[in-house]
Amino acid sequence: MGATDRKKVLILGGSRLQAPAIEVAKRLGFWVICADYDPDAVGFALADQSELISTLDAEAVLALAKRERVAFVITSTSDAPVRTASFVSEQLDLPVGISYADSICATHKDAMRRRLAKYNVPIPEFRVCSNLDEFVEALNYFEYRCIIKPADSAASRGVKLIDSSIRHDDPEELFERGMSFSRKRTLMVERCISGTEVSVEGMTVNGKTHILAITDKMVTEPPYFVELGHSEPALLEDAEKVRIEDVARAAIEAVGIVNGPSHTEIMITDSGPMVIEIAARLGGDYITSRLVPLSTGFDMVGASVELALGMPVDFPPPKQDGSAVRFIVSDTGVISDIKIDSAIYDLPGFEELELYKKSGDAISEPHSSNDRVGHVICTGPDALSARETAEKALSMIHVSLS
């Protein structure tokens, strides 16, 4: 069948993390249009139709959706396109899982914090800064023990821990560095809290949220917080899981997700779970595309696409296996070679190896997810065994620098 015989779905974003959603929509029989600003986007090769448009350009996406008479506008694992999808869908009276007004609260950290505070969802104390004076006042208020976050960035870009050991640093330099990652020129300054960080993967259908998995997280040492790995199910006591799920549901309801997936990042502190961030989308870093189906048997990507396209979603009883992803990082330099021990492919539970970098690529100290070299994914009868296999797989990958 051609495009005239099939309903059209416009998917915003064509990165490797969006690719599974494109494949699902095609498998369901839709004509898939992929929009991305990157001419080399992986999704362009998978979609029926490719459009070189920024997913942040809501008016351009609206014009495209009108021209093509699409039935649905959706995204998968990126924050900013959630706003665009909601805006365009409302303008064209198409189905939406979260309103445009609420999508702001799910993608801009300042609006998110204010909304969660309004509904008494536990969060770290925060200040919103739009100028240097407000920023310096916030640093002093938190006594230089805080975290700086651009209000509208993602993938850990611009996030940095500030502590008393760098009090002598120039506040203006810190301010401008943070602002360089913010389109709306707004910084969050938040009290630094400590504990164990997890994420909660949920699916909301007609206002009812199903918690599908709680995921353990590994990040780099401060001052940056780049994710190094994830594993499922999280190693928690049952009572702790219940508290985490309750907080996640409260956050999901507060930001207004009615239909669709959610990814809620939570810190387990001495005073209880606190929401770090919530996203009205699938979790990235292969959490929902690979780890959730490997550990629970539930195809979260497929279900989210089906839900967005107006199809029913079933929630069968989950299986209880383990899964883990570990990201390959390197010292600073230029890659001269990447050697992989062939025995890696024979490891029990080995699932996948992908490299993002190649010989000749420059590597810097991990400041964001873009600085990672690749990943491995492994499984096991439980989370611990999956993690151990993934760590062993990492040890069989050798990055040489020149």
Beta strands, then each sheet from edge to edge (+ up, - down):
strand 1: 8-12
strand 2: 31-36
strand 3: 49-52
strand 4: 72-75
strand 5: 126-129
strand 6: 146-150
strand 7: 160-162
strand 8: 187-191
strand 9: 196-205
strand 10: 208-219
strand 11: 227-232
strand 12: 260-269
strand 13: 272-279
strand 14: 322-328
strand 15: 333-340
strand 16: 350-355
strand 17: 362-363
strand 18: 374-380
strand 19: 397-401
sheet 1: 3+ 2+ 1+ 4+
sheet 2: 5+ 8- 6+ 7-
sheet 3: 13+ 12- 9+ 10- 11+ 14- 18+ 16-
sheet 4: 17+ 15- 19+
end
